[in-house]
Amino acid sequence: MNKEPRSSSWADLQPELLGLVLLRLPSLVDRVRLRAVCRSWRSNGRLQPLPSPLPWLTLLDGTFLSIPDGKIIRMQGVPDDAFCCGSTDSWLFFVRSNGQCSMLNPFSKARLDLPKVSIKWFEASPRFGSSFRKLVVPSPLESSPDSVAVLLGGSVYMRRPSIATELSSRYLFDIAFFNGKLYGISVGDGFSSFEINYGPDSKPKISAVKCITKPPSLWAMQPRLIMSSGKTSSYRQVEYLVECPGKLLKVMRMIESSDPESYGHLECDRTATFDVFEADLSTEPGQWRCAFNLGGQAIFLGKHCSKSLPAGECTGIQEDCIYFMCDYRNLAVDPLHDSGVYNMRTGVITPLLSETAAVPQYRGGQGRPTWIFPADAM
């Protein structure tokens, strides 16, 4: 007597096949939805290691934008009485109206309280913008909660849970940790390293400040006029410091204003190109060398957070490309206004969102646009 074949359900899908499906889902939202289908998919969906999901862009109203599909995400646990000013990896930096600062991981719900500061540092003015620029850590925050460096008003502050110490009076544009040291780029094309030690009172103290090198001055710091094919344009430069595996990179963003008479007007500003330089610290003094690719990496560039990711291991990320947004304005604006993906090989800029993505309506808010890199643990 022949036995009838046993009918199978989707819940019986082999873990290996489920893993192949997950490998083709670069969005964390899609991975979470797949695992929510049934209990077996939820458990089996965690058996295979997956590449990091695509990063999100924090919007000014406290929501998140998934790249490149353009999906809007609202996370529970994000404080209503605080606004996001920056980020590092999967942690967000929040400030309340009374100056209380904290780090929050919206995925694990972990929280780290930081010293209270004057709210004036975070209030934006039309001329100078907000004094807060960036928060960085030498390693994942979970393993180095006492080594948070904050760039405020052009000076570096080391922030412990109960201590805030100013380390530099130099006016810095950006900072980054590299090989355990803190580096910064400053006014006048300066580039400095900071040796940080802790005294008997546990307060961080700077033991040396060394000016390493001056980058090639391809563009003036102030706007200048350029004649190109009979067209007059005004250009200005924005600088970023980015740690790329084994390298420290200086990324120079050239922003074009098509109408010199309306310089500074948002509707006239567009990113024209990028120049990337690698810091060669093996010589004395050090020097900057032109970089023509990112070694298979991709950079997510931002005033309040920059990070490189291996494109080969991250489905959906283009290698040797710079992902950028509009975050160089003094006042809050739509981060998608001047955004895109710059290909270092071709020099071509393509849209940040995919062709099928619906561009979200700009809602405004007190927050700052920044990247956040979800941990696939939901």
Disulfide bonds with the S-S distance in Angstrom:
none
